Amino acid sequence: MDSMLINRDPDIMSGAPCFTGTRVLVQNLFDYLEGGSSLEDFLEDFPSVSRATAVAVLEAARVRLFDDAPAA
C-alpha cells in the first residue's frame, strides 16, 4: 500500500501499520466500520486522520481485494 497513506515503523506502535504522520492504527478504521460505526465517527475520534486519507486507504484495500480475487 502507498507509503504516503500508511507507515510501518518499529518505533511507532510496535511497527503496526499506522496512517502516515500519526500514531493511529489503520486497523482502527476497519474495526470502527466492522463494528457498525460510520466513517464520520472514526474521523471524529481520530482528527489527525484526514477524510481523504481514510477514503484512500479504503479504496486501496478495495482495489487490492479485487485484484487478488480469483476469477469466477
Backbone atoms as SQL, in Angstrom:
CREATE TABLE atoms (id INTEGER PRIMARY KEY, chain TEXT, resi INTEGER, resn TEXT, atom TEXT, x REAL, y REAL, z REAL);
INSERT INTO atoms VALUES
  (1, 'A', 1, 'MET', 'N', 0.847, -1.175, 0.000),
  (2, 'A', 1, 'MET', 'CA', 0.000, 0.000, 0.000),
  (3, 'A', 1, 'MET', 'C', 0.895, 1.242, 0.000),
  (4, 'A', 2, 'ASP', 'N', 0.388, 2.289, -0.502),
  (5, 'A', 2, 'ASP', 'CA', 1.121, 3.538, -0.675),
  (6, 'A', 2, 'ASP', 'C', 1.683, 4.057, 0.652),
  (7, 'A', 3, 'SER', 'N', 2.998, 4.298, 0.674),
  (8, 'A', 3, 'SER', 'CA', 3.642, 4.795, 1.894),
  (9, 'A', 3, 'SER', 'C', 3.221, 6.233, 2.221),
  (10, 'A', 4, 'MET', 'N', 2.570, 6.899, 1.282),
  (11, 'A', 4, 'MET', 'CA', 2.030, 8.231, 1.568),
  (12, 'A', 4, 'MET', 'C', 0.799, 8.107, 2.470),
  (13, 'A', 5, 'LEU', 'N', 0.197, 6.919, 2.484),
  (14, 'A', 5, 'LEU', 'CA', -1.008, 6.685, 3.271),
  (15, 'A', 5, 'LEU', 'C', -0.716, 5.956, 4.575),
  (16, 'A', 6, 'ILE', 'N', 0.127, 4.934, 4.465),
  (17, 'A', 6, 'ILE', 'CA', 0.377, 4.048, 5.608),
  (18, 'A', 6, 'ILE', 'C', 1.875, 3.937, 5.853),
  (19, 'A', 7, 'ASN', 'N', 2.230, 3.924, 7.133),
  (20, 'A', 7, 'ASN', 'CA', 3.629, 3.804, 7.534),
  (21, 'A', 7, 'ASN', 'C', 3.770, 2.666, 8.541),
  (22, 'A', 8, 'ARG', 'N', 4.862, 1.923, 8.438),
  (23, 'A', 8, 'ARG', 'CA', 5.197, 0.906, 9.437),
  (24, 'A', 8, 'ARG', 'C', 6.589, 1.228, 9.956),
  (25, 'A', 9, 'ASP', 'N', 6.653, 1.561, 11.218),
  (26, 'A', 9, 'ASP', 'CA', 7.915, 1.930, 11.856),
  (27, 'A', 9, 'ASP', 'C', 7.989, 1.178, 13.177),
  (28, 'A', 10, 'PRO', 'N', 9.054, 0.392, 13.383),
  (29, 'A', 10, 'PRO', 'CA', 9.148, -0.377, 14.618),
  (30, 'A', 10, 'PRO', 'C', 9.133, 0.482, 15.881),
  (31, 'A', 11, 'ASP', 'N', 9.437, 1.765, 15.753),
  (32, 'A', 11, 'ASP', 'CA', 9.436, 2.670, 16.904),
  (33, 'A', 11, 'ASP', 'C', 8.067, 3.317, 17.154),
  (34, 'A', 12, 'ILE', 'N', 7.129, 3.084, 16.250),
  (35, 'A', 12, 'ILE', 'CA', 5.783, 3.653, 16.398),
  (36, 'A', 12, 'ILE', 'C', 4.781, 2.509, 16.434),
  (37, 'A', 13, 'MET', 'N', 4.087, 2.384, 17.552),
  (38, 'A', 13, 'MET', 'CA', 3.051, 1.375, 17.729),
  (39, 'A', 13, 'MET', 'C', 3.554, -0.031, 17.376),
  (40, 'A', 14, 'SER', 'N', 4.813, -0.292, 17.764),
  (41, 'A', 14, 'SER', 'CA', 5.447, -1.608, 17.574),
  (42, 'A', 14, 'SER', 'C', 5.470, -2.068, 16.116),
  (43, 'A', 15, 'GLY', 'N', 5.456, -1.124, 15.191),
  (44, 'A', 15, 'GLY', 'CA', 5.554, -1.470, 13.776),
  (45, 'A', 15, 'GLY', 'C', 4.233, -1.809, 13.118),
  (46, 'A', 16, 'ALA', 'N', 3.136, -1.692, 13.841),
  (47, 'A', 16, 'ALA', 'CA', 1.823, -1.940, 13.233),
  (48, 'A', 16, 'ALA', 'C', 1.534, -0.838, 12.213),
  (49, 'A', 17, 'PRO', 'N', 0.823, -1.146, 11.141),
  (50, 'A', 17, 'PRO', 'CA', 0.512, -0.131, 10.131),
  (51, 'A', 17, 'PRO', 'C', -0.303, 1.020, 10.724),
  (52, 'A', 18, 'CYS', 'N', 0.210, 2.230, 10.540),
  (53, 'A', 18, 'CYS', 'CA', -0.444, 3.452, 11.018),
  (54, 'A', 18, 'CYS', 'C', -0.646, 4.390, 9.840),
  (55, 'A', 19, 'PHE', 'N', -1.619, 5.273, 9.977),
  (56, 'A', 19, 'PHE', 'CA', -1.756, 6.327, 8.987),
  (57, 'A', 19, 'PHE', 'C', -0.501, 7.184, 9.064),
  (58, 'A', 20, 'THR', 'N', 0.103, 7.467, 7.937),
  (59, 'A', 20, 'THR', 'CA', 1.346, 8.220, 7.882),
  (60, 'A', 20, 'THR', 'C', 1.215, 9.545, 8.633),
  (61, 'A', 21, 'GLY', 'N', 2.208, 9.814, 9.465),
  (62, 'A', 21, 'GLY', 'CA', 2.252, 11.053, 10.227),
  (63, 'A', 21, 'GLY', 'C', 1.431, 11.021, 11.504),
  (64, 'A', 22, 'THR', 'N', 0.884, 9.845, 11.837),
  (65, 'A', 22, 'THR', 'CA', 0.073, 9.715, 13.047),
  (66, 'A', 22, 'THR', 'C', 0.503, 8.465, 13.813),
  (67, 'A', 23, 'ARG', 'N', -0.119, 8.280, 14.953),
  (68, 'A', 23, 'ARG', 'CA', 0.026, 7.042, 15.719),
  (69, 'A', 23, 'ARG', 'C', -1.296, 6.267, 15.702),
  (70, 'A', 24, 'VAL', 'N', -2.117, 6.573, 14.715),
  (71, 'A', 24, 'VAL', 'CA', -3.430, 5.932, 14.589),
  (72, 'A', 24, 'VAL', 'C', -3.287, 4.665, 13.746),
  (73, 'A', 25, 'LEU', 'N', -3.661, 3.554, 14.356),
  (74, 'A', 25, 'LEU', 'CA', -3.586, 2.277, 13.648),
  (75, 'A', 25, 'LEU', 'C', -4.616, 2.217, 12.524),
  (76, 'A', 26, 'VAL', 'N', -4.197, 1.726, 11.381),
  (77, 'A', 26, 'VAL', 'CA', -5.124, 1.527, 10.269),
  (78, 'A', 26, 'VAL', 'C', -6.211, 0.538, 10.690),
  (79, 'A', 27, 'GLN', 'N', -5.843, -0.427, 11.507),
  (80, 'A', 27, 'GLN', 'CA', -6.809, -1.415, 11.991),
  (81, 'A', 27, 'GLN', 'C', -7.986, -0.748, 12.686),
  (82, 'A', 28, 'ASN', 'N', -7.758, 0.403, 13.328),
  (83, 'A', 28, 'ASN', 'CA', -8.845, 1.117, 13.992),
  (84, 'A', 28, 'ASN', 'C', -9.962, 1.476, 13.010),
  (85, 'A', 29, 'LEU', 'N', -9.585, 1.902, 11.812),
  (86, 'A', 29, 'LEU', 'CA', -10.587, 2.254, 10.807),
  (87, 'A', 29, 'LEU', 'C', -11.455, 1.048, 10.487),
  (88, 'A', 30, 'PHE', 'N', -10.832, -0.083, 10.231),
  (89, 'A', 30, 'PHE', 'CA', -11.588, -1.284, 9.886),
  (90, 'A', 30, 'PHE', 'C', -12.408, -1.778, 11.075),
  (91, 'A', 31, 'ASP', 'N', -11.880, -1.656, 12.273),
  (92, 'A', 31, 'ASP', 'CA', -12.624, -2.048, 13.472),
  (93, 'A', 31, 'ASP', 'C', -13.875, -1.190, 13.634),
  (94, 'A', 32, 'TYR', 'N', -13.740, 0.109, 13.414),
  (95, 'A', 32, 'TYR', 'CA', -14.895, 1.002, 13.514),
  (96, 'A', 32, 'TYR', 'C', -15.977, 0.588, 12.521),
  (97, 'A', 33, 'LEU', 'N', -15.580, 0.400, 11.277),
  (98, 'A', 33, 'LEU', 'CA', -16.557, 0.064, 10.246),
  (99, 'A', 33, 'LEU', 'C', -17.177, -1.309, 10.500),
  (100, 'A', 34, 'GLU', 'N', -16.373, -2.254, 10.900),
  (101, 'A', 34, 'GLU', 'CA', -16.873, -3.592, 11.203),
  (102, 'A', 34, 'GLU', 'C', -17.855, -3.554, 12.378),
  (103, 'A', 35, 'GLY', 'N', -17.613, -2.693, 13.321),
  (104, 'A', 35, 'GLY', 'CA', -18.461, -2.572, 14.496),
  (105, 'A', 35, 'GLY', 'C', -19.732, -1.769, 14.258),
  (106, 'A', 36, 'GLY', 'N', -19.926, -1.282, 13.037),
  (107, 'A', 36, 'GLY', 'CA', -21.142, -0.553, 12.711),
  (108, 'A', 36, 'GLY', 'C', -21.033, 0.952, 12.832),
  (109, 'A', 37, 'SER', 'N', -19.864, 1.443, 13.182),
  (110, 'A', 37, 'SER', 'CA', -19.654, 2.890, 13.244),
  (111, 'A', 37, 'SER', 'C', -19.442, 3.425, 11.834),
  (112, 'A', 38, 'SER', 'N', -19.693, 4.694, 11.673),
  (113, 'A', 38, 'SER', 'CA', -19.522, 5.322, 10.362),
  (114, 'A', 38, 'SER', 'C', -18.107, 5.870, 10.200),
  (115, 'A', 39, 'LEU', 'N', -17.792, 6.208, 8.982),
  (116, 'A', 39, 'LEU', 'CA', -16.525, 6.885, 8.716),
  (117, 'A', 39, 'LEU', 'C', -16.484, 8.202, 9.480),
  (118, 'A', 40, 'GLU', 'N', -17.620, 8.872, 9.575),
  (119, 'A', 40, 'GLU', 'CA', -17.694, 10.121, 10.328),
  (120, 'A', 40, 'GLU', 'C', -17.317, 9.914, 11.791),
  (121, 'A', 41, 'ASP', 'N', -17.795, 8.813, 12.388),
  (122, 'A', 41, 'ASP', 'CA', -17.446, 8.505, 13.780),
  (123, 'A', 41, 'ASP', 'C', -15.937, 8.339, 13.925),
  (124, 'A', 42, 'PHE', 'N', -15.344, 7.594, 13.005),
  (125, 'A', 42, 'PHE', 'CA', -13.901, 7.376, 13.034),
  (126, 'A', 42, 'PHE', 'C', -13.155, 8.703, 12.940),
  (127, 'A', 43, 'LEU', 'N', -13.534, 9.525, 11.977),
  (128, 'A', 43, 'LEU', 'CA', -12.842, 10.796, 11.759),
  (129, 'A', 43, 'LEU', 'C', -13.010, 11.735, 12.958),
  (130, 'A', 44, 'GLU', 'N', -14.147, 11.669, 13.599),
  (131, 'A', 44, 'GLU', 'CA', -14.372, 12.500, 14.779),
  (132, 'A', 44, 'GLU', 'C', -13.471, 12.056, 15.931),
  (133, 'A', 45, 'ASP', 'N', -13.312, 10.746, 16.090),
  (134, 'A', 45, 'ASP', 'CA', -12.498, 10.216, 17.178),
  (135, 'A', 45, 'ASP', 'C', -11.000, 10.276, 16.902),
  (136, 'A', 46, 'PHE', 'N', -10.622, 10.365, 15.621),
  (137, 'A', 46, 'PHE', 'CA', -9.203, 10.418, 15.237),
  (138, 'A', 46, 'PHE', 'C', -8.983, 11.601, 14.291),
  (139, 'A', 47, 'PRO', 'N', -9.030, 12.812, 14.822),
  (140, 'A', 47, 'PRO', 'CA', -8.951, 14.003, 13.966),
  (141, 'A', 47, 'PRO', 'C', -7.612, 14.183, 13.243),
  (142, 'A', 48, 'SER', 'N', -6.595, 13.430, 13.635),
  (143, 'A', 48, 'SER', 'CA', -5.311, 13.551, 12.932),
  (144, 'A', 48, 'SER', 'C', -5.324, 12.816, 11.590),
  (145, 'A', 49, 'VAL', 'N', -6.376, 12.044, 11.336),
  (146, 'A', 49, 'VAL', 'CA', -6.519, 11.356, 10.046),
  (147, 'A', 49, 'VAL', 'C', -7.511, 12.151, 9.203),
  (148, 'A', 50, 'SER', 'N', -7.095, 12.530, 8.015),
  (149, 'A', 50, 'SER', 'CA', -7.987, 13.293, 7.142),
  (150, 'A', 50, 'SER', 'C', -8.978, 12.362, 6.451),
  (151, 'A', 51, 'ARG', 'N', -10.093, 12.936, 6.061),
  (152, 'A', 51, 'ARG', 'CA', -11.088, 12.163, 5.314),
  (153, 'A', 51, 'ARG', 'C', -10.467, 11.593, 4.033),
  (154, 'A', 52, 'ALA', 'N', -9.714, 12.419, 3.332),
  (155, 'A', 52, 'ALA', 'CA', -9.110, 11.989, 2.073),
  (156, 'A', 52, 'ALA', 'C', -8.196, 10.780, 2.287),
  (157, 'A', 53, 'THR', 'N', -7.426, 10.802, 3.355),
  (158, 'A', 53, 'THR', 'CA', -6.518, 9.687, 3.630),
  (159, 'A', 53, 'THR', 'C', -7.295, 8.427, 3.982),
  (160, 'A', 54, 'ALA', 'N', -8.317, 8.551, 4.830),
  (161, 'A', 54, 'ALA', 'CA', -9.115, 7.384, 5.212),
  (162, 'A', 54, 'ALA', 'C', -9.793, 6.773, 3.991),
  (163, 'A', 55, 'VAL', 'N', -10.366, 7.606, 3.148),
  (164, 'A', 55, 'VAL', 'CA', -11.034, 7.116, 1.943),
  (165, 'A', 55, 'VAL', 'C', -10.021, 6.477, 0.998),
  (166, 'A', 56, 'ALA', 'N', -8.851, 7.060, 0.873),
  (167, 'A', 56, 'ALA', 'CA', -7.819, 6.496, 0.001),
  (168, 'A', 56, 'ALA', 'C', -7.365, 5.125, 0.495),
  (169, 'A', 57, 'VAL', 'N', -7.261, 4.946, 1.804),
  (170, 'A', 57, 'VAL', 'CA', -6.884, 3.642, 2.362),
  (171, 'A', 57, 'VAL', 'C', -7.978, 2.614, 2.066),
  (172, 'A', 58, 'LEU', 'N', -9.218, 2.999, 2.254),
  (173, 'A', 58, 'LEU', 'CA', -10.324, 2.081, 1.950),
  (174, 'A', 58, 'LEU', 'C', -10.342, 1.715, 0.465),
  (175, 'A', 59, 'GLU', 'N', -10.128, 2.692, -0.382),
  (176, 'A', 59, 'GLU', 'CA', -10.100, 2.438, -1.827),
  (177, 'A', 59, 'GLU', 'C', -8.943, 1.522, -2.197),
  (178, 'A', 60, 'ALA', 'N', -7.770, 1.760, -1.622),
  (179, 'A', 60, 'ALA', 'CA', -6.608, 0.911, -1.909),
  (180, 'A', 60, 'ALA', 'C', -6.865, -0.525, -1.444),
  (181, 'A', 61, 'ALA', 'N', -7.522, -0.677, -0.292),
  (182, 'A', 61, 'ALA', 'CA', -7.847, -2.023, 0.193),
  (183, 'A', 61, 'ALA', 'C', -8.849, -2.703, -0.742),
  (184, 'A', 62, 'ARG', 'N', -9.831, -1.953, -1.216),
  (185, 'A', 62, 'ARG', 'CA', -10.819, -2.499, -2.151),
  (186, 'A', 62, 'ARG', 'C', -10.152, -2.958, -3.440),
  (187, 'A', 63, 'VAL', 'N', -9.299, -2.125, -3.995),
  (188, 'A', 63, 'VAL', 'CA', -8.598, -2.466, -5.237),
  (189, 'A', 63, 'VAL', 'C', -7.760, -3.722, -5.037),
  (190, 'A', 64, 'ARG', 'N', -7.048, -3.771, -3.939),
  (191, 'A', 64, 'ARG', 'CA', -6.200, -4.937, -3.682),
  (192, 'A', 64, 'ARG', 'C', -7.035, -6.207, -3.507),
  (193, 'A', 65, 'LEU', 'N', -8.144, -6.099, -2.830),
  (194, 'A', 65, 'LEU', 'CA', -9.028, -7.240, -2.631),
  (195, 'A', 65, 'LEU', 'C', -9.499, -7.796, -3.966),
  (196, 'A', 66, 'PHE', 'N', -9.973, -6.917, -4.845),
  (197, 'A', 66, 'PHE', 'CA', -10.487, -7.368, -6.118),
  (198, 'A', 66, 'PHE', 'C', -9.385, -7.795, -7.072),
  (199, 'A', 67, 'ASP', 'N', -8.225, -7.196, -6.994),
  (200, 'A', 67, 'ASP', 'CA', -7.095, -7.623, -7.830),
  (201, 'A', 67, 'ASP', 'C', -6.630, -9.014, -7.440),
  (202, 'A', 68, 'ASP', 'N', -6.702, -9.338, -6.143),
  (203, 'A', 68, 'ASP', 'CA', -6.222, -10.636, -5.666),
  (204, 'A', 68, 'ASP', 'C', -7.281, -11.739, -5.746),
  (205, 'A', 69, 'ALA', 'N', -8.538, -11.367, -5.981),
  (206, 'A', 69, 'ALA', 'CA', -9.607, -12.359, -6.004),
  (207, 'A', 69, 'ALA', 'C', -9.529, -13.176, -7.293),
  (208, 'A', 70, 'PRO', 'N', -9.691, -14.503, -7.164),
  (209, 'A', 70, 'PRO', 'CA', -9.664, -15.335, -8.372),
  (210, 'A', 70, 'PRO', 'C', -10.906, -15.067, -9.228),
  (211, 'A', 71, 'ALA', 'N', -10.745, -15.194, -10.515),
  (212, 'A', 71, 'ALA', 'CA', -11.870, -15.019, -11.427),
  (213, 'A', 71, 'ALA', 'C', -12.829, -16.187, -11.267),
  (214, 'A', 72, 'ALA', 'N', -14.106, -15.898, -11.415),
  (215, 'A', 72, 'ALA', 'CA', -15.135, -16.940, -11.252),
  (216, 'A', 72, 'ALA', 'C', -15.217, -17.808, -12.480);
